[in-house]
Amino acid sequence: MIRKSGNRFSDKIMRLKIRPLSGNRQEPVADRPKSRPRGKAKRRPKLAPGSRLTQAQVDDIFARFAAVHPHPKTELKYTDPFTLLVAVVLSAQATDQSVNRATPDLFRIAGTPEKLATLGEQELTDKIKTIGIYRNKARNLIALAKKLIAEHGGKVPETREMLMTLPGVGRKTANVVLNTAFGQPTIGIDTHAFRVANRTGLAPGKTPLEVELTLDRIVPARYKHNAHHWLILHGRYVCKARVPECWRCIISDICLYKPKTPAPVT
Ligand code: SF4
């Protein structure tokens, strides 16, 4: 309650004093909120470049893959760089099993660029017709064999740029051949590796190239040579396209994919 003094000036001062603080007026020092004590601010963990995970988490993922599967290998059957190149070209939009069913017979009669070129497109088409988009692949492989003979002395080139000039050879195929045939630390991004990289938050990207470049930056050097095999195998057998088997996944505590699949009720 406001008591009046009877003095009009004093009454006015009293009204001013009790007016609530507003606008730019400063609060009394005692009423100001205390600033957060130094050192208590919650720091966001620094993420690996391009990733949604920290570098420690990225390292941990590959350390676990390495512990469980120290020597991952391609599941394609091949005997040398040329037969590997042919098998990888054939595996585009097809399963490794379907390629492996056709290639032993094919490589028996046409396991070199010279023999494949001599075999001819029609004969090759007959040999690979159980594999997806076989007509295109037959045409490309005959042209590829001829180009290897004409420009590379029948040898598979060891650079990505050269490989990508061959018919039917894209960046993924080139990376797989460089990695598996020549031991280079390249990372081929197929549909499985692409899915795992995105779901986990390891290397999110809209294109395989984006994913590959991020992985190239963040995968520790000691794991790089095997990285694409681990990602492919993990995607093929655990982090499956339709229903990922999160309940038996060795990286589920790191993976950012939210709707984790629970174990099936037995
Ligand atoms: S937890 Fe599930 S989604 Fe994540 S990597 Fe493992 S299987 Fe894939």
Boltz pocket constraint, residues with backbone or C-beta under 6 A from the ligand:
constraints:
  - pocket:
      binder: B
      contacts: [[A, 196], [A, 199], [A, 200], [A, 238], [A, 239], [A, 240], [A, 244], [A, 245], [A, 246], [A, 247], [A, 249], [A, 250], [A, 251], [A, 252], [A, 253], [A, 255], [A, 256], [A, 257], [A, 260], [A, 261]]
      max_distance: 6.0
